[in-house]
Amino acid sequence: MLRQLSDVRFRSLLRQRSVLRFGSLLLILGLFGLALLLVQPDLAAAPRLVDRLGPAAPVAAVLGGALLMVALVPRTLITVAWGALFGPLGGAGYTLAAALVAAALGFTVGRLLGRDFVAERVRGRLARLDGWFSRQSVFGVITVRLLPIGGFGLVSYGYGTTGARVVPFLIGSVLASVPSAFGYAAIGAAVANPDEFNWLSVAPASFGLIAAAILITRWRRAEQAHRRSPAP
């Protein structure tokens, strides 16, 4: 009897901790959302900051972009800004690297603070949905990323609360970002230097679209072949 009571108390303590962690996750997201409304960055100072950083500017762009995405700043705005500061190729490359870091950070925070709470409460259709995330391939992540259901950072947090695997999630997050990264970085570069901008530099955007289409087609065929193959 005492052992049963001890087990009940232990499970109750675990549930309370999961609730507190999930509440912390919601609080973090709420504070980030409030900061987006209140903080007004000095965009005019950004070029001078890049000049002062010198060779360290690319590292700062990757880490700073990742932190901004984790703080729920839209990836589109960051990509345009980085394109204006570093050019179409540099802006796209640094944004993609930042997206990889931000996806890993958001997923980790969501997994640590929200997974236990979600896993304890999924039932019925929600349990099937969670199972779908657990089995999801890279193509599935790309599909979700391309849907207009939330910003880059918010989706990363959400994925962490599911049973999704981290490697397909990271790969899919970056691949889904490739076409728009080159496109928006090119727009930012054109706005910053309309007279010097060479429109041939937009070509990587088309390459990104083609590569993404090929990858999606190949993964779709692989998924279909896997479904048709007999179970062992």
ChimeraX attribute file (.defattr): number of C-alpha atoms within 10 A of each C-alpha:
attribute: neighborCount
match mode: 1-to-1
recipient: residues
	/A:1	6
	/A:2	7
	/A:3	8
	/A:4	9
	/A:5	10
	/A:6	11
	/A:7	12
	/A:8	12
	/A:9	12
	/A:10	12
	/A:11	12
	/A:12	12
	/A:13	12
	/A:14	14
	/A:15	15
	/A:16	13
	/A:17	15
	/A:18	21
	/A:19	17
	/A:20	15
	/A:21	19
	/A:22	22
	/A:23	15
	/A:24	14
	/A:25	18
	/A:26	14
	/A:27	12
	/A:28	13
	/A:29	18
	/A:30	12
	/A:31	13
	/A:32	16
	/A:33	14
	/A:34	11
	/A:35	14
	/A:36	15
	/A:37	9
	/A:38	8
	/A:39	8
	/A:40	8
	/A:41	9
	/A:42	7
	/A:43	8
	/A:44	8
	/A:45	9
	/A:46	14
	/A:47	12
	/A:48	10
	/A:49	11
	/A:50	17
	/A:51	12
	/A:52	11
	/A:53	12
	/A:54	9
	/A:55	10
	/A:56	11
	/A:57	16
	/A:58	18
	/A:59	14
	/A:60	15
	/A:61	22
	/A:62	23
	/A:63	19
	/A:64	17
	/A:65	26
	/A:66	29
	/A:67	19
	/A:68	19
	/A:69	28
	/A:70	29
	/A:71	21
	/A:72	22
	/A:73	21
	/A:74	17
	/A:75	25
	/A:76	19
	/A:77	14
	/A:78	25
	/A:79	29
	/A:80	27
	/A:81	24
	/A:82	30
	/A:83	30
	/A:84	23
	/A:85	22
	/A:86	22
	/A:87	23
	/A:88	31
	/A:89	22
	/A:90	20
	/A:91	28
	/A:92	29
	/A:93	22
	/A:94	24
	/A:95	33
	/A:96	26
	/A:97	18
	/A:98	28
	/A:99	29
	/A:100	20
	/A:101	21
	/A:102	28
	/A:103	28
	/A:104	22
	/A:105	20
	/A:106	25
	/A:107	27
	/A:108	19
	/A:109	18
	/A:110	24
	/A:111	24
	/A:112	16
	/A:113	23
	/A:114	26
	/A:115	21
	/A:116	20
	/A:117	22
	/A:118	20
	/A:119	16
	/A:120	10
	/A:121	10
	/A:122	14
	/A:123	12
	/A:124	8
	/A:125	9
	/A:126	13
	/A:127	15
	/A:128	12
	/A:129	14
	/A:130	20
	/A:131	14
	/A:132	15
	/A:133	18
	/A:134	15
	/A:135	12
	/A:136	16
	/A:137	21
	/A:138	21
	/A:139	24
	/A:140	19
	/A:141	22
	/A:142	22
	/A:143	14
	/A:144	15
	/A:145	22
	/A:146	12
	/A:147	9
	/A:148	7
	/A:149	10
	/A:150	15
	/A:151	17
	/A:152	23
	/A:153	26
	/A:154	21
	/A:155	19
	/A:156	28
	/A:157	25
	/A:158	18
	/A:159	26
	/A:160	25
	/A:161	23
	/A:162	24
	/A:163	19
	/A:164	22
	/A:165	17
	/A:166	17
	/A:167	12
	/A:168	17
	/A:169	26
	/A:170	21
	/A:171	17
	/A:172	21
	/A:173	28
	/A:174	22
	/A:175	22
	/A:176	23
	/A:177	23
	/A:178	22
	/A:179	21
	/A:180	19
	/A:181	30
	/A:182	31
	/A:183	25
	/A:184	26
	/A:185	33
	/A:186	32
	/A:187	22
	/A:188	25
	/A:189	27
	/A:190	21
	/A:191	15
	/A:192	18
	/A:193	14
	/A:194	11
	/A:195	8
	/A:196	9
	/A:197	17
	/A:198	13
	/A:199	11
	/A:200	8
	/A:201	15
	/A:202	20
	/A:203	14
	/A:204	19
	/A:205	22
	/A:206	14
	/A:207	14
	/A:208	20
	/A:209	18
	/A:210	13
	/A:211	15
	/A:212	18
	/A:213	13
	/A:214	12
	/A:215	15
	/A:216	19
	/A:217	13
	/A:218	13
	/A:219	16
	/A:220	16
	/A:221	12
	/A:222	13
	/A:223	15
	/A:224	11
	/A:225	11
	/A:226	11
	/A:227	10
	/A:228	9
	/A:229	9
	/A:230	7
	/A:231	6
	/A:232	3
